[in-house]
Amino acid sequence: QKPCTMAGPDCSPQLIHPLPNKSLLLAVCAAGIGGTFQYGYNISVINAPTAYVQDFINQTWSERYQTQISDDGLTLLWSTIVSIFTLGGLIGALIGGTLSVRVGRKGTLLTNNIFALLAALLMGLSYPTGLFELLIIGRFISGLNAGIAICVQPLYLGEIAPTSLRGAMGMGTSIFITGGIFTGQVIGLRELLGKEEYWPILLSTTCIPAFLQLLILPWFPESPRYLLIDKGDEEGCKKALKQLHGIADCDSAQEDIEKERNSLSGLQAKKPWELFADRSLRWQVLTIMVLNAAQQLNGINAIYFYAGYVFKQSGIPSDKIPYATVGTGACECITALTCGMLIDRLGRKVLIMGGYTLMAICCVLFTLTLTFQEASPVVPYLSMVCVFAFILSFGLGPGGVTNILTTELFTQNSRPAAYMLAGSVNWSSFFFIGLVFPFIVLGLKQYCFLVFLVICCLVIIYIFLVVPETKNKTFLEIQNEFQSSKKRQIGCSDGAGTILLSTSI
């Protein structure tokens, strides 16, 4: 019998790829440091200088108009500085997929650093020039950078990884997001750049990851799949595979890519709206929309909102709460790394369903502990445990697996459009929860977590019924399994009608 050369349903991935190639690991790091690291970093780094930036706006307004800015005006300007990041992210997600087709995955990541450097320059110059408007423009541009990165980086990582390590390598997206959040929290401490005089430097440090990526990423190849399928560059593809996978595995990997190219022969890269018109992709499209919306609407933002209150109730002094918050960032980093080690052993479906199940349980427990906060001195500490448990559960499943499934459920000609759609849903949900959540808290108070409980339960049911396991399967195998499973579920007893029904939602 012919020996197995690729990781598949009958092959042990541990035997074939006990460890990833060193060059592959470095390529993941090079893509991540200037990619989704920036997303996480820019989300968290803005929190530390809140009071200082508001003082700067107040002072600038007084000097410019010889009057104090109203409290409502100050709140509006500050919320604009914070939230315009999500608007930039949405636009970045919409253009990221198109850029990845035109200039390549690696080319887009490198070009994207222009936005990070420009944002750093504008935010750094805001204080010396006395123009708080530069902060708004800078935050918008850093959002553009983050939107492109979170769209293109997982695309690149999913395409450069061997089949048996695609889950672990794809977790690089989540690991660098959480690493960025944690780094932003640490850099923002008073002992580092959290003092008043340092806030312009703090906000402009986003240039450092950009410079690092510009120095490191050029040494690594473009996505082999992009080279062969999109550009028809067989020699370039083989050279890239040798560097990323090693000489022993490059032939089987190229054979897999060629099969996908042959199946897509004559097909052009799809636009996002064309995904809705393709009946064979309806379930995949619905799946990424559900999972990306749920990633923002599952309560993780609410947990971070309540964290400060819970820490205060637990007796932690106000000046020590930032250190407890750093603990939440470290917690999320650890779970992202743990998920990376488990995902190619346990599979995607087990982890994401398990994560949402644990989050649902935490929603119930957190509601109870917040309701009976005064019942016993122990209850605030139980609330604190719930905060960390919820973050652990999110990092273990939804935080990491969602992006990997977006990569795996689509073939080469549909994948960039799928990421544009997924990114748009994700950023829109991020903006929506930021807008609506304060009103939910105002109306429901601690019972707001019952809303998130319902969302988590609905997502669990959807994943169980619809999403197939994708571990150790090629993109074509996943596509075929997705379609065959829908035929089994929707197909009627009439053989002629089965084919028609199998392609509709």
N, C-alpha and C positions, 0 to 999 in steps of 0.2 A: 504494500500500500504506500502511496506517495506521502511523504512526511508533511505535516502541517507547517506552512510558512507564514501564516497570518493568524492573528487572534480572531477567532470566530466562535460560534456557539459550542463547538466541540473541542476548542483549544484552550489551554490554560494560559491566560495572559501573563501570569507570574513566571511561567517557564520561558516565554518568548521575550518578554521585556521586564526582567527583574528590576532594572533601574533605567530611568530615562537617560538618553545620551546627554553628556555634559553640555554640548553645544545647544541642544534643545532647551535645557533648563536656563541657560544664559539668555537665549532668545526670548523666552517667556519673561524673564526679569527685565530685559531691555524694553520689551513692549509694554510691560506693566508700569514701570517707574514713571514714564511720561504719559501713560494712558489712564487707566481707571484710578491709579493712585491720586491723580490730580482731582478727580471727582470727589473722592472721600476727603481729601485734604481741604478742598475749598468749601465743603459742607461744614466741617468742624472748626476751621481756623477763624471763621467770622464771629464765633461766639465769644471768645476771650476779650476782644477789644470793644465790646458793645458800648459800655459807658463812655469810653474815651472817644469813640467816633461820634457819639451823640453830643458830647461836649464840644468837639471840633465843629460840628454842624451849627450848634448854637452860637459859638464864638464867631464863626464865619458870617452867619446871618446877621448878627449884631453889627459887625464891622461894615458889612455891605449895605444894610438898609437902616442902620441906626435904631433898630427896635428888636426886642426879643421875639424869637419864633414861638408860636403857640405850641402847646403840648400836642395837639392833634396834628399840627404841621410837622413837628419833629418825629412823631410816631409814623406818619405817612412816609416821610423821607427815609427813615430807618428801615421800615418794612419793604420799601421799594429796593433799597440796596441789597437786602437779604433775598427777596423773592424774585428779583429780575434774573437771578442765576438760573431759575427753573425755565424762564422764557428762553434764555440763551440755549439751555440744554435741549429744549424741544426743537428749536431751529437747527441746532447741531445734529440731532438725531435724524432730522429730515434730509440733511445734505450729506451725512456721513456715508450712507449706502451708495449714493451716486458717485462720490469721490473715490470710494473703494473699488468701483468698477473702472473708473477712468484712469486713476494713477496708481492703482494697486493698494493692497492692504498695508504693506510696509510704507509705501510712498505717502499714503494718507496720514499714517501715524507721525511720520517725520514732518510733513507739512503742517500738521495740527499744532506743532510747537510754536509756530508764529503767533497764534492766538494767545497761548500761555505767556509768552514773552511780552507781547503788547499789553496784556492785562496787568502783568506785574509792573510794567513801566508806568502805566496810567495810575494805578492805585498807590504806587510809591511816590508819585509826583503830586498827589492830591493835597497833602499837607503843606509842602513848601510853596505851592502855587496858590493855596487858599481856595481851591475849587473842589467842593464836595461832589460836584457833578461827575468828576473823573472817577470817583468810586462807583457810581452807578454804571458808567460805561465800562469800567474795568470788570465789574462783577458780571455784566452781561456777556462780555467777551470770554471771561473764564468759564461761563456757562456753555458758550459755543464750543470751547475746547473740551469740556467734560462730555457734552452731548455726542460729539464726534468720536471721542475716545471710547465711550461705553457702547457705541454702536460697532466700531471697527476692531477694537482690541479682541473681544471674544471671537469675532469672525476670523482674525489672524491666528489666534491660539488654537481654535478648533480645526483649522485647515493645516497647520504645521505638525500636529500631534499624530502619532501612530494610533490606529483604532483602539488598541488595548489600553492606551494611556490618555485617551481623549478627555475622559472625565477629570482625571487628576490635573492635566495641563489646563483644561478649561477653568478649573477652580482658581487659576491664577487671577482671573478677573475679580472674583470675590475677595481673594486674599489681599490684593493690592487696594481694593476699595476700603476694606477694614483697616489695612495698614496705613492708608492715608488719613482715615478718621482718627486713628490712635495717635499718629504723628502730629496732626493738627492740634489735638488735645494737649499733648506733651509740650510742644513748642509754645503753646499759648499760656503755659504756667508762668507765674510771676518770676520764678527763678531763671527763666530763659528770656522769651520775648514778650511776656505778658504785662510788662510795665507800660505806663502811659506814653513815655517818650519813644517807645519802640514800635508802636502799632503800625506806622507806615511800612517799616521794615518787615514786620510780621506778615502783612498782607501781600508784600511783594516777593516773599520767599517762594511763591509758586513758580518763579523762574528757575529755581535750582533743579527740580525734576526734569524740566524741559531741556536744560543744558546737558544733563546726564544722558537723556535719551538720544539727543543729537550726537553725542560722543560715542555711544555704545551701539545703538541699533543698526547703523550703516554696515557694521561688520557681519551682520546676519542676513540670510537670504529672504527674498520675497516668498510668499505662500506658494508652495509647489503646485497646489491645485489651481491657483490663479494663473501661474505661468503656463501650465499645460492646457487647461480647459478654456481659459479666457484669451490667452495670448498664443497658444499653439507652440510654445517654446519647449520642445522635448529635452533638449540639451540642458537648458536652464533648470528645468524641473528635476532632472536626474542629479545635477550638481547640488541643488538645494536639498534633495532627499539624502544624499550622501553626507552632507554636513549636519543635517538635523537628526537623521535616524541611524547613521552609520552605514558602511558599505554592505554589510550582511543583509540588512532589511530593505534596502532601497528598491530592489527589483520588484518585490512583492507589493510594496507600497505604490510604485509607479503603475503596476498592472491594475491595481484597484482604481487608481485615478483614471486610467485609460478606459476602463469599463464604464465609469461614470460619464466620461467625455463622449463615448460612443452612444450611450443612452440619451444624451442631450444634444446629439449632432443636429445642427441646423436651427437650434433654439437660441434665441437672444436672451440676455439678462432681463428679467421681468421688472416692471415698475410696481410700486406698492399696490396701486389700485387694480393692477392686473391679477394680483393674488386672489382678490375677491371674485373675479370672473372665472377663475380656474376651479371647476367643481372637484377635481381630484385633490385640491389642497384645502378644501373648506374646513375640514376638521383640524388640520395643522394650524391654519390661520386662527380659528376660534381658540385653540389651545394656547397659543402664545399671547393672545389678547387677554384671556382669562388669567393666565399665570403672571403676566407683567402688571396687570391692574391690581391683582391680589398682593403682589410684592410690596406695593405702597399702601394698600387699603387694609392690610391684615392686622394693624394695631402697633407695629413697630415704632411709628412716629409718636403714637400716644404714650408708649412706654417711656421714651426719651423725654417727653413733655412732663410726665409725672415723676421722673427719676429724682429731680431736685427736691420736690415736695416730700417724697418718701425718705430721702436721705436726711432731710431736716427733721422730719417727724421721728426718725430713728435716733436723734440726738447728736448728729454730726454737725459741728459748728459751721456756720455759713462760709467762713473763709477756707474750710477744708473740703467743702462739697466738690470743687473742681478736681480734687485728687480722687474722690469717689467716682466722679464721671469718667476720669481716665481709666478707672477699673472696668467700666462698662465697655470702653473701646478695646481694652486688652482682652476682655472676655470674648468679644466678637471676633477678634483676630485669631484666638486659640481655636474657636469652633470652625472658622473657615479653613484653618490648617487641618483640623481633624476630619472635616468633610472631604478635603482633598485626598486624605489617606484612605478614606472608607469608600469613596464613590465608585471606584472600579472593582471593589469587592462586593459591596451590598447592592449596588445598582442605583439608578436615578430615582425610580419609582418608590422604593422603600424609604430612601432618605427624605424626599420631598413630602411624602404622605406622613411619615413619622414626625417631621418638623412641624407640619401644620396641626397634627394631632396633639403634640405637646403644647403648642401655642394655644390651642382651644382650651386645654386643661388649665393653663396658666391664666387665661382670661377669666375663667370661673373663680379660681383661687384669688386672683388680684382684686376682683370685684368684692369678694367676701372680706378680704383683709382691709380694703379701703373703707368699706361700710362699717366695720367694727373696729376702726382704728383706735378708739378710746377704751375699748373693752378690757384690754390688758396691755401691760408694758411690752409684752412679747410680740404683739400683733404688728407694730411697725417694722420689726426685724423680719417677720414673715413676708411683709410687703417687699422688703429689700431682696429677699430670696427670690420672690416672684419676678422682680425686675431682671435679675441676672439669669434666671431660668428661661424667661421669655426670649432674651437676647441670645442665649445659647441655642434655643430651639430654632430661632430664625436663622442663625448662622449655619446650623447643621443641615438645614434643608432648603427652604425658599430662597435664602440669601445667595446661595451658591449654585443650586441646580437649575434655576430658572433660565439663566443665560446659556447654560450648556444645552438644554433642551431646544432653545431657539436655534442653535447651531445644527443640532442633530436631526431635527424634523424636516429639514429642507435640503434639496440638492443645490449644486453650484449656481445654477441660473436663477434660483428663487431666493437664495440665502441673503444677499445684500438687501433686497426689498423687504424680506422678513424682519431683518434687524432694524430697518427704518420704521416699519410698522410697530415692532415691539418697543423701540425707543420712544416713539411718539406716544404710545399708550402709557408707558412707564412715567415719562415726564409730565404728561397731562394729569395722570393720577396723583403724582407728587404735588403738582400745583393745586389740584382739587382738594386734596386732604389738608394742605396748608391753609386753604381758603375756608373750608367748611368745618374743620376740626374744632376751632375755638367755639363755634356755635353749638357743636355737638356736646362739648364739655360743659358749656353754660347751661344747656337744657337738661342733659342727663347726668352730669357730674360723674361719679365713679361708675355709674351704670352704663357709661359709653362703651365699656369693654364687652357688653352683651351684643352690641352691634358687630364688633370684630369677631366675637365668638361665632355668630351666624355666618359671616364671610368665610372664616377658616373651615367651618363644617361643610359649607357648599363646595369649596375648592377641593376638600378631601374626597367628596362624593364624585366630583367631576374627574379628578385624576384617576380614581379607582375604576370608573366606568369607561373612560375614553383613552387615556394615555398609555401606550405600550412601553415595556422596558426596552431601553436602547443600548444597554451595556454590551460592549464587545461586538457591535454590529456595524457594518459599513453603512454609509448614507443611503445607498440603494436598497439594502436589506431593510432598513428602517422604513423607507418610503413604501416598499412592497408590503411590509407587515402592517403598517398603518392602514393601507387600503384593504388588505385581506381581512383585517379585524373588523373594519366597517361593513364589509360585505356580510360577514357572519352575523353582525349585530342587526343590520338593517335589511339584509336580503330576505326576500319572501320565498315561499315554497315554489313559486313559478320560476323556473330557471331562466326564462327570457327576461323576466322583470328584474332579476337580481342585479344584472350589470347596470341597468339604468338607475336603480335605487342606490347602488353602492357608491355612486359618484355625487350624490346629493346629500346635503346636510340633514 
